[in-house]
């Protein structure tokens, strides 16, 4: 969950509880004190509405995986704020203490205030459940990030192994080239040796013939 949203949420819950208490107090008094209390409540409503707007903007900037849960909480807070506004409107419409009490009895204000308290309790319970869900989502994201990092590490290892294989292949290719050159040199040397053998054989034959001729002429003369 967004830390900013949590901060706005805490502030709103505190303001909501304070406004509900002030509405109850304003309904039981009259005259200038009542006007002052109502003025305080209206000022608090403006602050509460500002926090609602901030939470709305924050939720819209979050990822889809956590946005749905926070939007549900935001709808509850908006409903709570509307109830508070209705309470203030009913209280402000009365000019006398007796009329105010009568109006509260006729319109069921007491029940509405009690309902608002119950609703806020349900909101707090829902908030706790959503916080637990958000924690599970964060844990899942941490697990996914760990898996992603492991996958990246494996890919890096495979890349390094591929580079090693390519280097070994290039080395073997170079060895093959050297072996091929060596074979050509040996073939050339072999041809030269065979040619030299043939030349030496011819020379030996010529020398033998020359020696035979010399011996022959000596015997004749």
TORKOL-926726 format. One line per 3 residues: number of its first residue (from 1); for each residue z, x, y of N, C-alpha, C, CB. Coordinates in steps of 0.1 Angstrom, whole numbers, plus 5000, padded with zeros to 4 digits. Glycine has a CB too. Layout:
// TORKOL-926726
NUM	Z/X/Y/Z/X/Y/Z/X/Y/Z/X/Y | ...;
END
This chain:
// TORKOL-926726
1	5000/5008/4988/5000/5000/5000/5000/5009/5012/5012/4990/5000 | 4994/5004/5023/4993/5011/5036/5007/5012/5042/4984/5004/5045 | 5011/5024/5046/5024/5026/5053/5024/5019/5066/5026/5041/5055;
4	5013/5018/5073/5013/5011/5085/5016/4996/5083/4999/5012/5092 | 5010/4990/5073/5012/4976/5069/5026/4974/5066/5003/4972/5058 | 5032/4982/5058/5046/4981/5054/5055/4981/5067/5050/4992/5045;
7	5052/4990/5076/5060/4990/5089/5059/4977/5096/5055/5002/5097 | 5047/4972/5098/5045/4959/5105/5052/4948/5098/5030/4956/5106 | 5052/4949/5084/5058/4938/5076/5073/4938/5078/5055/4940/5061;
10	5079/4950/5078/5094/4950/5080/5097/4944/5094/5099/4964/5079 | 5090/4948/5104/5093/4944/5118/5091/4928/5118/5083/4950/5128 | 5081/4923/5112/5078/4909/5112/5090/4901/5105/5065/4905/5106;
13	5094/4906/5094/5105/4899/5087/5118/4899/5095/5107/4906/5073 | 5121/4910/5102/5132/4910/5110/5131/4900/5122/5135/4924/5116 | 5119/4900/5128/5117/4891/5140/5118/4876/5135/5104/4894/5147;
16	5112/4874/5123/5111/4860/5118/5125/4855/5115/5103/4859/5105 | 5134/4863/5109/5148/4859/5106/5155/4857/5119/5155/4870/5098 | 5153/4865/5129/5160/4864/5142/5155/4851/5149/5157/4876/5151;
19	5142/4848/5149/5137/4836/5155/5142/4823/5148/5122/4836/5155 | 5143/4823/5135/5148/4812/5128/5163/4809/5132/5147/4814/5113 | 5170/4820/5133/5184/4818/5137/5185/4812/5152/5192/4831/5136;
22	5177/4818/5161/5177/4813/5174/5173/4798/5176/5168/4822/5183 | 5163/4794/5167/5159/4780/5167/5170/4771/5163/5147/4778/5158 | 5178/4775/5153/5189/4767/5149/5199/4766/5160/5195/4773/5136;
25	5202/4777/5167/5211/4778/5178/5206/4769/5190/5214/4792/5183 | 5193/4770/5193/5188/4762/5204/5188/4747/5201/5173/4767/5207 | 5187/4743/5189/5187/4729/5185/5201/4723/5187/5183/4727/5171;
28	5212/4732/5188/5225/4727/5189/5231/4727/5203/5234/4735/5179 | 5223/4732/5213/5228/4733/5226/5219/4726/5236/5229/4748/5231 | 5223/4726/5249/5216/4718/5259/5216/4726/5272/5221/4704/5260;
31	5208/4721/5282/5209/4726/5295/5202/4740/5296/5223/4727/5300 | 5207/4748/5305/5201/4761/5308/5202/4771/5296/5208/4767/5320 | 5213/4769/5289/5214/4778/5277/5203/4775/5267/5228/4776/5270;
34	5200/4763/5266/5189/4759/5257/5176/4765/5262/5188/4744/5255 | 5173/4763/5275/5161/4769/5281/5160/4784/5279/5160/4765/5295 | 5171/4791/5281/5171/4805/5279/5168/4809/5264/5184/4811/5283;
37	5174/4802/5255/5172/4805/5241/5158/4802/5237/5182/4796/5232 | 5152/4791/5242/5138/4788/5239/5129/4798/5244/5134/4774/5244 | 5132/4803/5256/5124/4814/5263/5124/4827/5254/5129/4817/5277;
40	5136/4830/5249/5137/4841/5240/5129/4840/5227/5152/4844/5236 | 5129/4827/5222/5122/4825/5210/5107/4826/5212/5125/4811/5204 | 5102/4821/5224/5088/4821/5227/5083/4836/5229/5085/4813/5240;
43	5092/4844/5235/5089/4858/5236/5088/4865/5223/5099/4865/5245 | 5097/4861/5214/5097/4867/5201/5085/4862/5193/5110/4863/5193 | 5080/4850/5195/5068/4845/5188/5056/4853/5192/5066/4830/5192;
46	5056/4857/5205/5044/4866/5209/5044/4879/5202/5045/4868/5224 | 5056/4885/5201/5058/4898/5193/5054/4896/5179/5072/4903/5194 | 5058/4885/5173/5055/4882/5159/5040/4880/5157/5063/4869/5154;
49	5034/4873/5166/5019/4871/5165/5012/4884/5167/5014/4861/5176 | 5016/4893/5175/5010/4906/5177/5011/4914/5164/5017/4914/5188 | 5022/4913/5157/5024/4920/5144/5015/4914/5134/5039/4919/5139;
52	5013/4901/5134/5004/4894/5124/4990/4900/5126/5004/4879/5126 | 4986/4901/5139/4972/4906/5142/4971/4920/5138/4970/4905/5157 | 4981/4928/5140/4980/4942/5135/4979/4943/5120/4993/4950/5140;
55	4987/4935/5113/4986/4935/5098/4972/4931/5094/4997/4926/5092 | 4967/4921/5101/4953/4916/5097/4943/4927/5099/4949/4904/5106 | 4943/4934/5110/4934/4945/5112/4936/4956/5102/4936/4951/5126;
58	4949/4959/5098/4951/4970/5089/4946/4966/5075/4966/4972/5088 | 4948/4953/5071/4943/4949/5058/4928/4950/5057/4948/4935/5055 | 4921/4946/5067/4906/4947/5067/4901/4961/5066/4901/4940/5080;
61	4909/4971/5069/4904/4985/5069/4908/4991/5055/4911/4993/5080 | 4914/4984/5046/4919/4990/5033/4908/4988/5023/4932/4984/5029 | 4910/4994/5011/4901/4993/5000/4902/4979/4993/4903/5004/4990;
64	4892/4975/4986/4892/4962/4980/4903/4961/4970/4879/4959/4974 | 4906/4972/4963/4916/4971/4952/4930/4967/4957/4917/4985/4946 | 4934/4969/4969/4947/4965/4974/4946/4954/4985/4954/4977/4980;
67	4934/4951/4989/4932/4941/5000/4936/4927/4996/4918/4941/5005 | 4933/4923/4984/4935/4909/4980/4950/4906/4980/4929/4907/4966 | 4958/4915/4975/4973/4913/4974/4979/4912/4988/4980/4924/4966;
70	4974/4920/4997/4980/4920/5011/4975/4908/5018/4975/4933/5018 | 4963/4903/5016/4958/4891/5022/4967/4879/5018/4943/4889/5019 | 4971/4879/5006/4980/4868/5001/4993/4868/5009/4982/4869/4986;
73	4999/4880/5011/5011/4881/5018/5009/4877/5033/5016/4896/5018 | 4997/4881/5038/4994/4878/5052/4993/4863/5055/4982/4885/5057 | 4988/4856/5045/4987/4842/5046/5000/4835/5047/4978/4835/5035;
76	5010/4840/5039/5023/4835/5039/5030/4837/5052/5032/4842/5028 | 5028/4849/5058/5034/4852/5071/5028/4844/5082/5032/4867/5074 | 5015/4841/5081/5009/4832/5091/5015/4818/5090/4994/4832/5089;
79	5017/4813/5078/5022/4800/5076/5037/4800/5081/5022/4796/5061 | 5044/4810/5079/5058/4811/5084/5058/4811/5100/5065/4824/5079 | 5048/4818/5106/5048/4818/5120/5044/4805/5126/5037/4829/5125;
82	5035/4797/5119/5032/4784/5124/5044/4775/5123/5020/4778/5115 | 5052/4776/5112/5064/4768/5111/5074/4771/5123/5071/4770/5098 | 5075/4783/5126/5084/4787/5137/5079/4781/5151/5085/4802/5139;
85	5065/4781/5153/5060/4776/5165/5062/4761/5165/5044/4779/5165 | 5061/4754/5154/5064/4740/5153/5078/4737/5157/5060/4734/5139 | 5087/4745/5151/5102/4744/5154/5104/4745/5170/5110/4754/5147;
88	5098/4755/5176/5100/4757/5190/5094/4745/5198/5093/4770/5195 | 5083/4740/5194/5076/4729/5201/5085/4717/5200/5063/4726/5195 | 5091/4714/5189/5100/4702/5187/5113/4704/5196/5104/4700/5173;
91	5118/4716/5196/5130/4718/5204/5128/4717/5219/5136/4732/5200 | 5116/4723/5223/5113/4723/5237/5110/4709/5243/5101/4732/5240 | 5106/4700/5234/5102/4686/5239/5114/4677/5242/5093/4679/5228;
94	5126/4682/5238/5138/4674/5241/5145/4679/5253/5148/4675/5229 | 5150/4669/5261/5157/4673/5274/5172/4671/5273/5152/4663/5284 | 5177/4665/5263/5192/4663/5261/5196/4667/5247/5196/4649/5265;
97	5209/4670/5247/5215/4674/5234/5214/4663/5224/5229/4679/5235 | 5218/4651/5228/5218/4639/5219/5204/4636/5214/5224/4627/5225 | 5194/4636/5224/5180/4633/5221/5175/4644/5211/5172/4633/5234;
100	5179/4656/5213/5174/4667/5205/5179/4665/5190/5179/4681/5210 | 5192/4662/5189/5198/4659/5176/5191/4647/5169/5213/4657/5176 | 5188/4637/5177/5182/4625/5171/5168/4628/5167/5182/4614/5182;
103	5161/4636/5175/5147/4640/5172/5147/4648/5159/5140/4647/5183 | 5157/4657/5158/5157/4666/5146/5159/4657/5134/5169/4676/5147 | 5168/4647/5135/5171/4638/5124/5158/4630/5120/5182/4629/5126;
106	5151/4625/5130/5140/4616/5128/5128/4624/5122/5135/4609/5141 | 5126/4636/5127/5114/4644/5123/5117/4653/5111/5110/4653/5134 | 5130/4653/5107/5133/4661/5095/5133/4676/5098/5123/4659/5084;
109	5137/4679/5111/5138/4693/5115/5148/4701/5106/5142/4694/5130 | 5159/4695/5103/5169/4702/5095/5163/4706/5082/5181/4693/5093 | 5155/4696/5076/5149/4699/5063/5138/4710/5065/5143/4687/5057;
112	5131/4709/5077/5121/4719/5079/5126/4733/5080/5113/4716/5092 | 5138/4734/5088/5145/4747/5089/5149/4753/5076/5157/4746/5099 | 5155/4743/5068/5159/4747/5054/5147/4752/5046/5167/4736/5047;
115	5136/4744/5047/5124/4748/5040/5119/4762/5044/5113/4737/5042 | 5120/4764/5058/5115/4777/5063/5123/4788/5057/5116/4777/5078 | 5136/4786/5056/5145/4797/5049/5141/4799/5035/5160/4793/5050;
118	5139/4788/5028/5134/4789/5014/5121/4796/5013/5134/4775/5007 | 5112/4792/5022/5099/4798/5022/5100/4813/5025/5090/4792/5033 | 5109/4818/5034/5110/4832/5037/5116/4839/5025/5119/4834/5049;
121	5125/4832/5017/5130/4838/5005/5119/4840/4995/5141/4829/4999 | 5111/4830/4994/5099/4832/4984/5090/4843/4989/5091/4818/4983 | 5088/4844/5002/5080/4855/5008/5086/4868/5004/5079/4853/5023;
124	5099/4870/5005/5105/4882/5002/5103/4885/4987/5120/4882/5005 | 5105/4875/4978/5103/4877/4964/5088/4881/4961/5107/4864/4956 | 5079/4874/4968/5065/4877/4966/5062/4891/4971/5056/4867/4974;
127	5068/4895/4982/5066/4909/4987/5071/4919/4977/5074/4911/5000 | 5082/4916/4970/5087/4926/4960/5078/4927/4948/5101/4921/4955 | 5073/4915/4944/5063/4915/4933/5050/4923/4937/5060/4901/4929;
130	5045/4920/4949/5033/4927/4953/5035/4942/4955/5028/4921/4967 | 5047/4946/4959/5051/4960/4960/5050/4967/4946/5064/4962/4967 | 5056/4960/4936/5055/4965/4923/5041/4966/4918/5063/4956/4913;
133	5032/4956/4921/5018/4957/4917/5011/4968/4924/5011/4943/4920 | 5014/4970/4937/5008/4981/4944/5012/4995/4939/5012/4980/4959 | 5025/4996/4934/5029/5008/4928/5022/5011/4915/5045/5008/4925;
136	5019/5000/4907/5011/5002/4895/4997/5006/4898/5011/4989/4886 | 4992/5001/4909/4978/5004/4913/4978/5019/4917/4973/4995/4925 | 4988/5023/4925/4988/5037/4929/4990/5046/4917/5000/5040/4939;
139	4998/5042/4907/4999/5050/4895/4986/5051/4887/5010/5045/4886 | 4978/5040/4887/4965/5040/4880/4956/5050/4888/4959/5026/4880 | 4956/5049/4901/4948/5058/4909/4951/5073/4907/4949/5055/4924;
142	4964/5076/4906/4968/5090/4903/4963/5094/4889/4983/5091/4903 | 4963/5085/4879/4958/5088/4866/4943/5091/4866/4961/5077/4856 | 4936/5082/4874/4922/5084/4875/4918/5097/4882/4916/5072/4883;
145	4926/5100/4892/4923/5113/4899/4925/5125/4890/4932/5114/4912 | 4936/5124/4882/4939/5135/4872/4927/5136/4862/4952/5132/4865 | 4922/5124/4857/4911/5125/4848/4898/5130/4855/4908/5111/4843;
148	4896/5127/4867/4885/5132/4874/4885/5147/4876/4884/5125/4888 | 4898/5152/4879/4899/5166/4881/4897/5174/4868/4913/5170/4886 | 4901/5168/4856/4899/5174/4843/4884/5174/4840/4906/5166/4832;
151	4877/5163/4844/4862/5163/4842/4855/5173/4850/4857/5149/4845 | 4859/5175/4862/4853/5185/4871/4856/5199/4865/4859/5185/4885 | 4868/5202/4860/4871/5215/4854/4862/5217/4842/4886/5215/4850;
154	4860/5207/4833/4852/5209/4821/4837/5212/4826/4852/5196/4813 | 4832/5205/4836/4819/5207/4840/4817/5221/4846/4815/5197/4851 | 4828/5226/4853/4827/5240/4858/4827/5250/4846/4839/5243/4867;
157	4835/5247/4836/4835/5256/4824/4821/5256/4817/4845/5252/4814 | 4815/5244/4816/4802/5243/4810/4791/5251/4818/4798/5229/4808 | 4793/5250/4831/4783/5257/4840/4784/5272/4838/4786/5253/4855;
160	4797/5277/4838/4799/5291/4836/4793/5296/4822/4814/5295/4837 | 4795/5287/4812/4790/5291/4799/4774/5291/4799/4795/5281/4788 | 4769/5282/4806/4754/5281/4807/4749/5294/4814/4749/5269/4815;
163	4756/5298/4825/4752/5310/4832/4753/5322/4823/4760/5312/4844 | 4763/5323/4814/4765/5334/4805/4753/5334/4795/4778/5333/4798 | 4750/5322/4790/4739/5321/4780/4726/5325/4786/4738/5307/4775;
166	4723/5321/4799/4711/5325/4806/4710/5340/4808/4710/5318/4819 | 4722/5346/4811/4723/5361/4813/4720/5368/4800/4736/5365/4819 | 4726/5363/4789/4723/5369/4776/4709/5368/4772/4732/5362/4765;
169	4703/5356/4775/4688/5354/4772/4680/5364/4780/4684/5340/4775 | 4683/5366/4792/4675/5375/4800/4677/5389/4795/4679/5375/4815 | 4689/5393/4791/4691/5406/4785/4683/5408/4772/4706/5408/4782;
172	4683/5398/4763/4675/5399/4751/4660/5400/4754/4678/5387/4742 | 4656/5392/4764/4642/5393/4768/4638/5407/4773/4639/5383/4779 | 4647/5414/4780/4645/5427/4784/4644/5437/4773/4656/5432/4794;
175	4653/5435/4763/4653/5443/4751/4640/5442/4743/4665/5440/4742 | 4636/5429/4742/4623/5427/4735/4611/5434/4742/4620/5411/4735 | 4611/5434/4756/4601/5441/4763/4602/5456/4760/4602/5439/4778;
178	4614/5462/4760/4615/5476/4757/4611/5479/4743/4630/5480/4759 | 4614/5470/4733/4610/5473/4719/4595/5473/4718/4616/5462/4710 | 4589/5463/4726/4574/5462/4725/4568/5475/4731/4569/5450/4733;
181	4573/5480/4742/4568/5493/4748/4570/5504/4738/4575/5496/4761 | 4581/5504/4732/4584/5515/4722/4574/5515/4711/4599/5514/4717 | 4571/5503/4706/4561/5502/4695/4548/5507/4699/4560/5487/4690;
184	4544/5504/4712/4531/5509/4717/4531/5524/4717/4528/5503/4730 | 4542/5530/4722/4542/5545/4723/4542/5551/4709/4555/5549/4730 | 4549/5545/4700/4549/5551/4686/4535/5550/4680/4559/5543/4677;
187	4528/5538/4683/4515/5537/4677/4505/5547/4683/4509/5523/4680 | 4507/5550/4696/4498/5560/4703/4501/5574/4697/4501/5560/4718 | 4514/5577/4695/4518/5590/4689/4513/5591/4675/4533/5592/4689;
190	4513/5580/4668/4508/5581/4654/4494/5584/4653/4511/5567/4647 | 4486/5578/4663/4471/5580/4663/4469/5595/4667/4465/5571/4673 | 4476/5600/4676/4475/5614/4680/4478/5623/4669/4483/5617/4692;
193	4488/5620/4661/4492/5629/4650/4481/5629/4639/4506/5624/4644 | 4476/5617/4637/4465/5616/4627/4453/5624/4631/4461/5601/4624 | 4450/5623/4645/4438/5630/4650/4440/5645/4649/4435/5626/4664;
196	4453/5649/4652/4456/5663/4651/4456/5668/4637/4470/5666/4657 | 4460/5660/4628/4459/5664/4614/4444/5666/4609/4465/5653/4605 | 4436/5657/4614/4422/5658/4610/4416/5671/4616/4414/5646/4616;
199	4419/5674/4629/4414/5686/4636/4419/5698/4628/4418/5686/4650 | 4432/5699/4625/4438/5711/4618/4431/5712/4604/4453/5709/4616 | 4428/5701/4598/4421/5702/4584/4408/5708/4586/4420/5688/4578;
202	4401/5703/4596/4387/5709/4599/4388/5724/4601/4380/5701/4610 | 4397/5728/4609/4399/5742/4613/4401/5750/4600/4410/5744/4623 | 4410/5745/4592/4414/5752/4579/4401/5753/4570/4425/5744/4571;
205	4394/5742/4569/4381/5743/4561/4372/5753/4566/4375/5729/4561 | 4370/5753/4580/4361/5763/4586/4366/5778/4583/4360/5761/4601 | 4379/5780/4584/4384/5793/4582/4382/5797/4567/4399/5794/4585;
208	4384/5788/4558/4382/5791/4544/4368/5795/4541/4387/5779/4535 | 4359/5787/4547/4344/5790/4546/4341/5804/4551/4335/5779/4552 | 4347/5807/4563/4344/5820/4569/4349/5831/4560/4351/5821/4583;
211	4361/5829/4554/4367/5839/4546/4358/5841/4533/4382/5836/4542 | 4354/5830/4528/4345/5831/4516/4333/5838/4519/4342/5817/4510 | 4327/5835/4530/4314/5842/4534/4316/5857/4536/4308/5836/4547;
214	4328/5861/4542/4330/5875/4544/4332/5882/4531/4343/5877/4553 | 4339/5876/4522/4341/5882/4508/4328/5883/4501/4352/5874/4500 | 4320/5873/4502/4307/5873/4496/4298/5884/4500/4300/5859/4498;
217	4297/5885/4514/4289/5896/4519/4294/5910/4516/4288/5895/4534 | 4307/5912/4515/4313/5924/4510/4309/5928/4496/4328/5924/4512 | 4309/5918/4488/4306/5920/4474/4291/5924/4473/4309/5908/4465;
220	4283/5918/4481/4268/5921/4480/4265/5935/4485/4260/5910/4488 | 4271/5938/4496/4268/5951/4502/4278/5962/4498/4267/5950/4517;
END
